[in-house]
Amino acid sequence: MTLGDTPAPGTPGKRRPPSGLTLVGWVVGAAAAFYLLFVLITLVLRRMPNPIGENADLFASAARTTLFLTLASGAAGLVVGVLVGLARTSGFAPLRWFGGLYVWLIRGTPLLLQILFAYNALPLIFQALHIPVQLDDFWSAVLALSLNVGAYNAEVIRAGIQAVPRGQSEAARSLGLSGAQTMQSIVLPQALRIVVPPLVNNLVALLKDSSLASVIGILELVNQGGRVASSSFQFVPVYVTLAAVYLALTTVLTLFTDVLEKRVQVAGR
């Protein structure tokens, strides 16, 4: 639908964008589904032979840590991605250069190195600059993961903004809208339909990439599984269990993100 289109009352296929209440319901539903999933994971693992059964609660706790790490990093990475994506399409050259430098730096270095830098090197830099900020292992991982996924989100959002026909912006400006109003009311709503699928893919990939946080001692799934396997020497059942839990987490996450994706696509028709 172009800027000048006005949907007729009762026209089929025309739906409003997701309301705040709809999004709240989606979040509550996802939270309830994951709560039930963790209960199910714990009950199933407790019935398995050792060393899985006796460590079922540890695996469930590690799965919750993995999910919290993913959600915290994903939310922060989305904010970073939006800001950098807007900077990459800005008419202000220094903002474009800064956004390009950030994306180049993050995408050109390994995530494992970024996590180690955030945990080991960044506190030393803060100390040298007399910045009173202390990061524990969890928030160091959140910082590194959010900055990493934020760079990929920024490129997705930049591509989505540039995919909106230029005539839309020109028509909005001719009607007296400012640049900020045009971006907020015209460009971003149309770009949203384009960027949601790749942003969802980035979130699912982030859930799996969070396993790299084990390198700084966070007791997420891979770290917890490695400890159980090392103490019991039962590597096959432990690693199969880890794979099954990851599959369960990604399946539930994908189901709810697919619902959100379809809702956004339908609302934009």
N, C-alpha and C positions, 0 to 999 in steps of 0.2 A: 504494500500500500504506500503510495506516495504522499508527500506532504499535503497535497491539495485534496486527497480523497476523504470523503466524509461518509462513514458507513451508515446505511439506512437503518432505521429502527427495525429490529427483528430480523436483520439479515443473518442467515445461517453462516457459521464459520467465523463470525466476528466475536472475539472474546477479549475481555479486558486482561491486562497483565496480572500476574499473581498478586493478590492482595497481601497485606501484612499478616492478616489472620490465617491465610492459606499457608504462608511460609512458616508461621509459628506451629501450625498443625503438622507440617512436614517435619520440622525439627523435633517436635514431641514424639511423633511416630517413629522417627529414626532412633531417638534415644531409647524408647521402649523396646524397639526391635533389638538393639544391641544389648540392652540389659537382659532380655530373654535369651539372646545368643550366648552370653557369658554364663548364665545359669545352665543352659543346655551343655555348653562345653565342659563345665565343671562336673556335671552329673555323668556325662559320657566318659570323660577321662578317669573318673574315680572307679569305674567298672572295668577299666583295662588292666592287664597284668603289669606288674612292676618292671621297670622303674616309673612307668607312666602313672599308674594308679596312685602310688604313694606321693607323687609330686603334682597331682592334678590341680591343687589350689595354687601352686607356684606358677604353673603354666597359664592358668586363668588370670592371675595377677599380672603376669608378663604381657598377656594379650591386652589387658586394659591399659597398661603403660604404652604399648604400641599404638593403640587407638588414640589415647590422649595426645601422644606425641604427634600423630598424624593430623588430628583436628586442630591443635594449637598452631602447628606449622602451616597447615593449609589455610587457616583463617588469616594469619599474618602474611602469608605469601600472596593471598588474593589482594590484600590491601596494597602490598608492595607492587604487585603486578599492575594494578589499576593506575597507581601514581606514576610508575615508570613508563607504562604504556601511553599515558597521556603526555608525559614528557617527551617521548619519542615522536609524537605527532604534533608537538607544539610548534608554533611559529617563532618561538624564542630560541635562537640558535644554541646558546649555552645549555639550556635544558635538554635539547636534542643530543648535544655532545655528551652531557653527563649520563643520560639514559643509555646512549650507545656504548659508552665506556663501561658502565655497570654490567650490561648484558654481555659484552665481550669478555670481561674479566671473569664473571661467574660461569658462563658457558664454556670457557676455555680452560678451566681448572677442575680437577676431580672433586666430587662431593666429599670423599673421604678426607682429602687434604683440607677442605673448608671446615669440616667438623673438628679436625685436630687443631686447626688454627684458632677457631673460636674458643676451644677449651683450654689450650696451652699457651697460645701467643697473645690473644686478645687481652686477658687479664694483666699481662706484663705491660702492654701498651697503655691500658687504663691507669695502671700504677705510675708509669713514667709521666703521664699527662696529668696526674693528680685528679683523676675522675673517680668519684666515689661510687663505682658500680662493681658489684660482685655477681658473677654468674656461676651457678652450680652446674653439674653435668647435664641435668635435664634442660635447663634454659639455654645452655651453650648449644645443645643439639637443636633446640627449637630455633634459635637464631640462625644457625648455619642452614638448616633445612628450609626455613622460610625465605631466606635470601636466595637460596638455590632455586626453589620452585618459583619464587617471585620473578626471576629472570625469564623463565620459560613462559610464565603467565603474561609477562609484559609483551613478549613477542606475539602471543596469541591475541591479546587485546589490541595491540597496534595493527595487526592484520585485519581484525574485525572492524576497527574504526575506518581503516582505509578501504574496506570493501563496501562501505556505505556510499552510494552514488554522490558525487560532489554536488550535483544539482539540488540535493536535499538541503545541504548547508546554505547554498546560495539562495534558495527560495526562502529559508528561514530568516536569513539576514535581510533579504528584501522586504520582509514583513516587519522588520524592526527589532528582531531578537538580537541580543548581544551574543558574543562568541561563547560565553559560558552557558547562556540559556539554550543556544543551539546545540551545544554538546550534550547538555543534560536532558533536554526534552526531545530532541530529534535524532541525534547521531547515536548516543549510547543505547537507547531502547532498541534500535534496529540492529546495532552491533551485538547486543546481548544474545539474540537468536543464533548468531554465527559463532560466538565464542564459547557458549556453554558446553558443547560436546568435547572440544579439546581441553577445556579447563577441568572437566570431569576426568578425562584420561590422565591429566597431570596429578589429580588428587589420588587416583588409584595407584599410580606409579609411586607417589610419595609414600603411601602406606608400606610398600615394599622397600623403598629406599631407606625408610626409618631403621631398618635392620643394621645399617652402618653405624648407628649410634652406639652399638655394642662396643665399639672400639674405645670409647671413653668410659666404659663401665656401667652404662645404663642397663638395668635388668629388664630389657624388652625380650621378645620371644627368642631371638637367635642367641642372645647371651645366656638366658636362662636354660635353653635347650642344650647349649654347649656345656654348661656346668653339670647338668644331669648326665649327659652322655659321657663326659670325662670321668665322672665319679662311678658310673655303673658299667662303662665300656659297652653299653647297648646302643650303638650308634644308629643302626637301622630303624628300630622302633621310635627312637627319639626324633630323628629327622623326618620320618614319615608323619609323625604327630605334628611337628611344626608346620609341615607343608599343608596338612589338613586344616589346621587352625587358620593359617594365612588364607587358604581358599575360602573358609567360612567367612572371615572378615571381609575379604574383597567381594565376595558374592553379595552379602547384605549391603555393603556400601554401594555396589554397582546397582542393585535393585532400586535403592532410594534415589541415587543420582539419575537413574534412567527416568524415574517418575518426574523429577524436577525438570529434566531436559525436555520431556514430552509436554509438560505443562507450559514451559516457556515457548516451545515451538507452536503449540496450538494457540496460545494467547497472541502470537504475532501474526496469525493468518488473517 
